[in-house]
Amino acid sequence: MDKEPFITFGHLTDDRISNVTIDQKQATIIDTPNGERLWYGLSESEEKKVRFIDQNGSGKAIPSRNAFYTRAYDGRKLNIAIIGENLERTYNQVTFTNVEADELNNAKTAYDAFYITDQYFNELSQKKWKKTFRNIKTPVFFLNMDEHTFIYYTGELTYDKHSFPSNSNSEGFVNVKVKGEKNVHYWGYGDPSDSTNPNEVPQDIMNFMLRDIEKFTYKEN
């Protein structure tokens, strides 16, 4: 059987970049409705060379500090709470701490984000937690989640009904204000998985997620 290709993706915030190549193959660049530019492509090896090319078409690679989401996380220090199963992966700049679910109600939590694993997918979708998720100001990420995360803050929806299968591997959200109006900022990563094991989330997705947490944490503060 042929080896499955690796997907590589990231954000582009450098307007000078008009072309991205992965191992000399053209990547796809898309513009999202909220104004973000994303790139993605396939490679045959986990060790790939990504180049960001300027809009002059000269072929000169421009280093882009904001387009390296798939590289191993080496950013600023993060303190992340885990509700559920321990993660087997470690990062020099990230501290993972297991906490009880009640920490979600702590408006002055010291954590930069919450990771929630499958042990709590159903429990936290119940009615008593709806208000918590409608108001939470700390990003919450559901690892290897097989349902859309809007079930956690919408109506009477619960995880056990399995009515809204996710089209991502992992998802996250946080409540923010946009021009004075309450809104939900959403993150989605990768393709759905047959597993809900948090330790089977692809490494690229974990790196991407940590960079998004860093971006949100240090931007907001």
C-alpha positions in Angstrom: 0.0 0.0 0.0 1.3 3.5 -0.9 2.1 5.7 2.1 -0.5 8.4 2.7 0.7 11.9 2.0 1.2 14.5 4.8 -1.0 17.6 4.7 0.8 20.9 5.5 -1.0 24.2 6.2 -0.7 27.6 7.8 -1.7 31.3 8.0 -0.3 34.1 5.8 -0.3 37.6 7.2 2.5 38.9 5.1 1.0 40.7 2.1 4.2 40.4 0.2 3.7 36.7 -0.2 1.8 35.6 -3.3 3.0 32.0 -3.7 3.8 29.1 -1.4 5.6 25.9 -2.4 6.0 22.6 -0.5 8.9 20.5 -1.7 8.9 22.6 -4.9 5.2 21.8 -5.5 2.5 24.5 -5.6 0.4 25.0 -2.5 -3.1 26.3 -2.5 -3.8 29.8 -1.0 -7.4 30.7 0.0 -8.9 33.9 1.3 -11.5 33.3 4.1 -14.7 35.4 4.6 -13.2 36.9 7.8 -10.2 38.3 5.9 -7.6 35.6 6.7 -5.3 34.1 4.2 -4.6 30.3 4.5 -2.3 27.9 2.6 -2.2 24.2 2.4 -0.8 21.3 0.3 0.4 17.7 0.4 3.9 16.3 0.8 5.3 12.8 0.6 7.5 13.3 3.7 6.9 14.7 7.2 10.2 16.5 6.6 9.3 19.1 4.0 10.7 22.4 2.7 8.1 25.2 2.6 9.0 28.4 0.7 7.2 31.7 0.7 7.6 33.7 -2.5 7.2 37.4 -3.0 4.6 39.0 -5.3 7.2 40.1 -7.8 7.5 36.5 -8.9 11.3 36.6 -8.6 11.4 33.2 -6.9 13.1 34.7 -3.8 11.9 33.1 -0.6 10.8 35.6 2.1 10.9 34.4 5.7 7.4 34.8 7.2 7.2 34.8 10.9 3.4 34.2 10.7 3.4 31.3 8.3 5.1 28.5 10.2 2.2 27.0 12.0 3.2 23.4 11.2 6.7 23.8 12.7 7.2 22.3 16.2 5.9 24.9 18.7 8.7 27.1 20.0 6.8 30.2 20.9 6.1 32.0 24.1 5.2 30.2 27.3 1.7 28.8 27.6 -0.2 27.4 30.6 -2.9 25.0 29.5 -5.5 23.1 31.6 -6.6 19.6 30.6 -10.0 18.4 31.5 -9.8 14.6 31.0 -7.0 12.3 29.8 -3.3 13.2 30.1 -1.4 14.1 26.9 1.6 12.0 26.1 3.3 14.9 24.2 5.4 17.5 25.9 6.7 20.9 24.8 9.4 23.0 26.3 7.3 26.1 26.4 4.0 24.6 27.4 2.8 23.5 30.9 -0.1 21.1 30.9 -2.1 20.8 34.2 -5.0 18.4 34.9 -7.9 20.2 36.5 -11.5 19.6 37.4 -14.3 20.8 35.1 -15.3 23.4 37.6 -12.3 25.4 36.7 -14.2 26.4 33.5 -16.3 28.6 35.8 -13.3 30.5 37.2 -13.5 33.9 35.5 -10.0 34.7 36.8 -8.4 31.4 35.7 -4.6 31.5 35.3 -4.7 29.2 32.3 -4.3 30.4 28.7 -6.6 27.7 27.3 -8.5 24.5 28.2 -8.1 21.2 26.4 -11.1 18.9 26.8 -10.8 15.2 26.0 -13.4 12.5 25.1 -14.0 11.5 28.7 -15.9 14.8 29.2 -17.5 15.3 25.8 -20.9 14.2 26.9 -20.9 15.5 30.5 -20.0 19.0 29.5 -22.7 19.2 26.8 -25.4 18.9 29.4 -27.7 21.8 30.3 -25.9 22.9 33.5 -22.8 23.8 31.4 -24.6 25.9 28.7 -24.2 29.2 30.5 -20.6 28.5 31.2 -19.7 28.0 27.6 -21.9 30.9 26.4 -19.8 33.3 28.6 -16.3 31.7 28.8 -13.5 34.2 27.9 -10.7 31.6 27.9 -10.3 29.5 24.7 -11.6 26.0 24.9 -10.4 23.2 22.6 -12.0 19.8 22.1 -9.3 17.3 21.0 -10.2 14.7 18.3 -13.9 15.9 18.6 -16.4 14.1 16.5 -19.3 16.6 17.0 -19.5 20.3 16.2 -18.7 22.3 19.3 -21.6 24.7 18.9 -23.6 22.0 20.8 -22.0 23.2 24.0 -23.5 26.6 23.9 -26.6 26.2 21.8 -30.2 25.3 22.9 -30.8 21.8 24.2 -28.3 20.0 22.1 -26.1 17.3 23.7 -23.2 15.2 22.6 -24.9 11.9 23.1 -27.4 12.6 20.3 -24.7 12.7 17.7 -26.8 15.0 15.5 -24.1 17.3 14.2 -20.9 15.3 13.1 -17.9 17.5 13.0 -16.0 18.1 9.7 -12.8 18.8 11.6 -10.4 16.8 13.7 -10.4 19.2 16.6 -12.3 22.4 17.3 -12.2 25.3 19.7 -14.0 28.5 20.6 -14.1 31.5 22.9 -16.5 34.4 23.5 -15.2 37.7 22.3 -16.6 41.2 21.6 -16.5 42.6 18.1 -17.3 46.2 17.8 -19.0 46.0 21.1 -21.2 43.0 20.2 -20.8 39.6 21.7 -19.5 37.0 19.3 -18.0 33.5 19.2 -14.5 33.1 17.8 -14.1 29.6 16.3 -11.2 27.4 15.4 -11.3 24.2 13.4 -8.4 21.9 12.4 -7.8 19.1 9.9 -10.1 16.3 8.8 -12.4 14.1 11.0 -10.9 11.1 12.6 -12.4 7.6 13.4 -10.9 8.0 16.9 -11.6 10.4 19.8 -8.3 9.6 21.5 -6.6 13.0 22.3 -3.2 11.4 21.8 -4.0 10.6 18.2 -4.4 14.2 17.1 -1.8 14.8 14.3 1.3 16.6 15.4 0.8 19.4 12.8 -2.6 20.1 14.3 -1.3 20.3 17.8 1.4 22.8 16.7 -1.2 24.9 14.8 -3.5 24.9 17.9 -0.7 26.1 20.2 0.3 28.9 17.8 -3.4 30.0 17.7 -3.5 30.0 21.5 -0.3 32.0 21.6 -1.7 34.5 19.1 -4.9 34.9 21.0 -3.3 35.1 24.5 -0.7 37.6 23.8 -2.9 39.7 21.5 -5.6 40.0 24.1 -3.1 40.8 26.8 
